[in-house]
């Protein structure tokens, strides 16, 4: 499913006039197509119909409470990695029992908060975490359900910074230590270690590493079953890729991905857990920006936007591609630009040598595929307030985050003590 703007000249998305929207709400502005999000949710539910499976949305991809509430209302669970995400998920309407708590560095306070809330499962990543979780659960008189995250040592064939399943990565437990943990499970009496978890990376454009990783998990699950260990669930993580570069990115079809997972665990009678994040929200999101100026350098032409790396850091952090569309009449001549922001970093670059219909100061452009790891990774670097977010639906829109004010940006800062006082 591709939700690129079909007619940039008309500048409409989900029936909404983007020029009027930008004039009213300002730029930079995140806009999400509600229909595109709903369609992804429906496709996933249809693909899992009749299967013993659970979907837990990876909150880190986009944690806006309005979007979370929509996902929760559709019956999905949540995959969280912090107490903050736990609080967001609960406030948005997710049932605690439908929440899984992942992450390599859960703190004592975070684990205690999750136990108090009654989260459904912890995805544990080390012996040390098991010991802490066991102690905290015992203090509360609880038995915590745990899936052991294993590291299958599979190259996800994605960007190194979002690859999580190789032996050199910080995530999960290698198979031999994992075997020992299951043999010694009685050492942690306040834990029920009855699940496996594996997630090898994000933005996967090939099924081969998924197939290899799931095969290794399936073999390990078979070993456990043969030794008498009953597994109630296998969490296959997320990572299915999306189309950021139209015509060049060819992510696997959802049906092929699901068939690969089902084939790997044919005969498994427990529950399969899926943790999609990017796949659900990325292509539903757009970042609208206005042209500040067109600057002709000695050898390059710079298209300077009012959006910057603090609003969308993926190109700076991952060298990520986002399709960019100028919302101008498309009969204008094409021109090649370096698309940049105003932040004082050369890394504040969205694209180099990008051909766009010619723009002028004040024109609008839109960066596509910005629904995942856009606003959730935004910052106030250079003291730039966080942008607003809107949800587009049926020709109208709802403001789901107002633009941060200068006062809000500095509200948590405290005046220093007077000189000479203790």
N, C-alpha and C positions, 0 to 999 in steps of 0.2 A: 504494500500500500504506500503510495507516494502522495504527499499532500502539498507539493510545491504549488506556488501561485501560478495558475494557468494563464492568466492574462495580466502581466505586470502593469500594462497601460491603464487598466481599469482599477488596479490596486484594491481589489476586494478579496477578503478571506472570510470564509464562513458567513458570507452575506454582509460583512461589515466593511464599510469604506475606511481603508487604512489611513488615508489623508485626514479624514475627519476625526478618526480615533486619535491620531498623533497630535492633532491640533488641540484636542480636548484634554488628553492625559499627559502630553509631553513625551519627550524622548530623552535617553533610551528607554524603551518599553518592551517588556516581555508580553507576548500574546500567545494564548493556547487555544487550539481548535478543539472544542469539547467533543465534536462528532468523531474526530480522528482518534482521540483517546478512547471513547466508547467503543469504536470499531475494533481497536486492538484488544480491549477487554473481552468483547464478545467472541472474537476469533479464538482467543485462548480458551475461553470456557467451552466453546464448541469443540475444540480439538481435544479437550480432556473429558468430554461428556462420557459417562459410563465407566470412567476409570477411577480407581481409588487414588485420588491426587488432590493436592492442595497448592494454591498459588499464594505466595507471600511477596508482595511488591517490595522491592528494594528502595526504602525510603530515601536513601542518600541521593538517588538520581534526581529527585525533585521533591522537596519536602513542604511545599506550600499546603497549608491546611485545607484550603478549598479543594485542591486536587486530591489530597488524601481522603477527604470526606467522600468524594465522588467514587474513589476506588473502593473504600470500605463499604459504601452503600451497595456496590456491585457484588459484595460477598467475598472479596479477596482478603487475605491476611496481610501481615506486614513483616518484612525483614529489617531489623534495626541494628545499629552498630554503636549506639550511645544512649545515655539517659535522656538527652535532649530529644532524640528521635523517638524514644519510648513515650515521652510526654506528648509529643506531637501526635503520635499514632493514637494514643488513648483519647486525646482531646478531639481527634477527628472522627472517632467512633469505631475504631478497630477493637474487637474483643481481645482482652489480654491473652486468652487461650489460643488465639489465632496469630500470635506474635512469636517470631523466633529471634533470638538475640545472638548475632554473629559478632566477629571482630577479634583481633589478636590481642588487644590490650584492655580488656574490660577491667575497670577498677573495682575496689571493694565497695565503694558507694554505689556504683552503677549496678553491680550484681545484687546488692541489698535492695535497691529500688525495684529491680526487675522481679526479685523473689516476692517482695511485698505486693507488687501489682498482679502477680500470678501469671507471668508469661508462659506460653505453652512449652517452649523448648529453648535450651541453650546450645549453640554450636560451639563446642569447646575446642581449643587449639593447642593445649599443652598440659603436661602433668601438673605444673604449678597452678594453672587455672582450675583444674579439677580439684586440687587440694583446697584452694580458697573457696570455691563454690560449695564443696562438701561441708566445710566448716560453717559457712554462713547459713546454708540450708539447715544444718543440724541445730544451730542456735535458734532457728525459728520453728523447729519441729516439722520441717517440710522434707519432702523427697522431690528433688529437681530432676526433670527429664532432660537427658543430654544426648546429643549426637556428636560423635567425634569427627572433627574435620580432618580428613586425611589429605596428604600432599601426594598426588599420583606421579609427580615428576614428568609432566607432559608440557611441551612447548605449545602455548595457545596460538602461536603465529599472529600475535597482535603487537601493539606497541609495548615496549619493555616496561613502561611505567604502569601499565594496567594488566600485566601478566602476573598471575598469582599462583600457578600450579606447578612451577618448576622447583627442584630441590633447593635452589639458591634463594628462593623467595621466602619471605618471613611467615608465610601463611601455612597452617596445617601441620600435621604430624606425619612423618615418614611411615611406611607400612610396617617395618619391623617394630619400632616403638609402639605403634598402634596395636599390633598383635599382643604385645606385653600388657598394655593397658586393659585390654579385654580379658586377658587371663587373670589379671589382678583386680578385677572390678569390685570385688568385695572389700577392697581397701577403702572405698569411698561409700560407706553405707547410706549416706543421705542422698546419693545419686542413683538414678536409674539410667545406665548407659546402654541405650537400646537403639541407637540410630547412627547412621553414617552421613557425612556431609563432604562434598567436594565441589570446589569452584575454581576453575583454572584461569579465568581471565575475562576480560570484557571486550566488546566489539569484535566478536568472532565472525569471520566471513567465510570460514570453511568448516564443514562438519567433521573433517578428519581428526583434529585434536579432540573434539567432543567425543567422537566414537572411540578413540584410543583411551581417553581418560575414563569414560563410563565402563569400558571393558575391564580396566584394571580394578575399578571399584566393584564391579560385579563379581570378579574372581575373588576378591577379598571378602565380599559378603558371603560367597559360597563357602569359603574356608570357615568363616565364623559360624555359619549355619551347620556345617558338618561337625564342628566342635561343640555344638549344643547351645550356642549363643543365639537367642531370638532377636531379630531386628524388627522393630515396629515401623521404622521409616528410613528412607534414603533420600537425602536432600541433594539434588543434582545442581544446585546453584542457578546462576543465570548466565549472562554473557552473550546471548544471541545478538548478532550485529544488525545494524540498520544502514540505510542508504544516506550517507552524507554527501556523496559526490554523484549526482545524477548521471547515469550512463556508464559509470565506472565501478561503483560499489554494487556488488551483487550478493547480498546476504542470503543465506539459505532460507527457503520457504519454511514457515512455521510448521507445516505438515511434515516436511522432511526431518526437521529437528526433532519433533515429537516422536516420529517413527523410529529415529535413531535411539532415543532414550528408551522407548518401549521395548525395542529389540534387545537392548543391552540387559534389561531387567525382566525379560520374559520369564514368567513363573514366580516372580517375587510377589508375595501375598500381602506385604505391608503397604504403607502409604508412600507415594512419590511426592516430593516437595519441590516446587519450582520457584525460583527467586528472580523473576524478570524485573528490570528497572528501566534501563535505557530503551529496551524494545517497546515498552508500553508508552513512553512519554516523549522520546527524542523528536520524532517526526511530527508530533503535534504542536511543537513550540517554535516560535519565531522571535527574533530580536529586531525591533524596529529602531532605526537610527537616522539622524539627520546629518546631511553634509555640512560641516563647518566651513570648509574651504577646499578648493582644489589647488594644490601647490606643485608647481613645476620645478623639479630639481634639475641639476646639471645633466643627469642621465635617466632619471625616473620621474614619473608623475605620481604624486601622492594624493590619494583621496582621503581627507581627514574627516573622521566621523565624531559625533558627540558621544558615541559608545566607545568603551576602551577595554583593555585587558582585565580591569577589575570587574567589569560587567559580564564578560565572557572570556574566561582564561584558557579554554581548551586550545586555541591555536598557539598561544604562547607556551603552554605547558607541555602539550603533546604534539606540536606541529600539526594539529588537526585541521582538516579541510571542512569548511562550511560553504555550501552554495550561497552565493550572494546575488541578489536581484535588485536592480535599480528600478524604483517605481516611477518611471517616466515613460512617455510614449516610445514604443520600441522601434519606431522608424528613425529615431536619432542614430547618428553614426556610432559605431562601436569604438571604444577607446580602452587602452590598457592602463591599469592603475595598480599601484601598491595601496591596498586598503588598510589604513592605520587609524589608531586612536590618539587622543591628546595626552596620554600619560607619558611621563618623562622616562621612558625606557624604549630602546630600539626594539625590544621584544614585544612592544605593544603594536603588533602587526597581525591583522586578520588574514591577509592574503597578499601574495606577491604576483605580479604579472597577470592580474585578473582582468579579462575582457568584459566590459559592461557597457550597456547603452549609456551614452555620454550624460554626465550629470553636472549640475551647477550648485553653487552655494544655496542651501535651503531645501534641496531635493531630499526625498526619502529613499533609503535603501533598507532591505530586509535580509538578515542572516538566517538561513533556514536550518532546520534540524537542531534547534537550540533548546528543546524542551528538557533535555537531560544534562546534568552537570553544567548547567548554565547559571541560573539564579542560585542554585544550591551551593555553588562554589564562589559566588560573587563576594567582593570585599569593598571596603571604603578606602582603598589605597589612593594616595594623593588627596585624601579628604574629599572624595567624591561620594555623595549620598547614594544609597542603594536605589535601583530603579523600581518603578511600579510594575505590577503584573495584572493582566486582565484575562478573563475567560470568555471566549467568543462562542456564541451559540444562537442558531436560528435568526441570524441577522442582527442580533444585539450583543451586548457584552456586560459583564459584571467586573467591577474592580475587586480583585482578590488580594491585592497588597498595594497600599498607597505608597507613593514615593516618600522615601525617608527625608525628613527635614534636617536642617543643619543642627537644630536643637536636639533632636533625637540622636543624631550621630555622635554628639559629645556628651550626652546625658550621663553616661556612666563614669565620666572623668572627674577626678577630685582635685580641688585646689591644693597646692603644696602647703605644708606647714610654714609658718613664718620663720624667717631666718633666725637661727640661734635658739629655737625651742626644741625640746626633746620629743 
